[in-house]
C-alpha cells in the first residue's frame, strides 16, 4: 500500500499499523497489529479479552463485511442472578450499580472474550502477512516496555466514573496490577514511567 491512514489513541499503536502497511500488509493486517499494540499500551481501554466490531472494506477483493464481536454473557448466567444486589443505576444510564460491584470488577464481571477470535477470523479471511508478523509489534512493546502517557494516566487517575469502580481501584485489585502499575510506595506510576509486562509478552508469544 502506498497511500493509507492509521488512527488510534496511542502513537505506538499507530506506528505499528504504519509499519505493517509499509512492510507489505493490507488494511486488515494494519488494523489488527494496531489494535494489539493499543491493548498493550492502553490496557484499561482495549485488549485481547475485549469486544467490539470490525468493518472491512477491501474493494480489490470485492469485500465489504463486518465481524460483530460484542460481549456475550457466559452460558451459566441468568437474567435474575443479581436482581437482589441492585443498588441503583449508573449516572450515564449505561448499566447498574450492584452490591460489591460484582458486575463491574473481578472475574464475574467479564463477558466471553471476543476480540482475539475476531482478529484471527479477519486475518485468516482477508490478511496477507503472516500472523506472527502481525503480532510482533505488540510482543515487542510488552517485552521492551512502554511509556505511560498523560492521557492514559488521566484515565487511570480520574475519580469520577458515574458510580462504577474507579480505574485506580481496578488497577490495584490484583497482585499483578499492583506490581505493574504502582511503585514501591503504592503510588500509581506517573506519566513518563516505563512498564514492562513480561507475562503479557509471554501470552502474546503463545498466541503468535
HUHUGI-V439394 format. One record per pair of residues at least 6 apart in sequence whose C-alpha atoms are under 7 Angstrom apart, sorted by the first residue. I is the first residue (numbers start at 1). GAP is how many residues later the second one is. If there is no record, write none. Layout:
I;GAP  I;GAP
This chain:
1;20  1;21  1;23  1;25  6;8  6;11  6;12  7;7  8;6  10;28  12;25  13;21  13;22  13;24  13;25  14;20  16;17  16;18  16;121  17;13  17;14  17;16  17;17  18;12  20;9  20;10  21;9  25;103  25;104  26;101  26;102  28;95  28;98  28;99  29;94  29;98  29;99  29;100  29;105  32;87  33;101  33;102  36;11  36;102  37;100  37;101  38;8  39;7  39;8  39;9  40;98  40;101  40;102  41;105  42;110  48;67  48;68  49;64  49;65  49;66  49;67  50;63  50;64  50;65  51;18  51;19  51;20  51;62  51;63  51;64  52;16  52;17  52;18  52;63  53;14  53;15  53;16  53;17  54;12  54;13  54;14  55;10  55;11  55;12  56;8  56;9  56;10  57;6  57;7  57;8  58;6  67;51  69;45  69;46  69;49  70;44  71;40  71;41  71;42  71;43  72;39  72;40  73;38  73;39  74;37  74;38  85;13  85;14  86;10  86;11  86;12  86;13  87;10  87;11  87;12  88;8  88;9  89;6  89;7  89;8  90;6  90;7  90;72  90;73  90;74  91;71  91;72  92;70  97;66  97;67  102;6  102;7  103;6  104;60  104;61  105;65  131;77  132;76  135;73  139;62  139;65  139;66  142;54  142;55  142;56  142;58  142;59  143;53  143;54  143;55  143;58  144;52  145;49  145;50  145;51  145;52  146;48  146;49  146;50  147;45  147;46  147;47  147;48  148;42  148;43  148;44  148;45  148;46  149;42  149;43  150;41  153;37  153;38  156;11  156;12  157;10  157;11  159;7  171;6  171;7  171;10  172;6  180;15  181;7  181;8  182;6  182;7  183;6
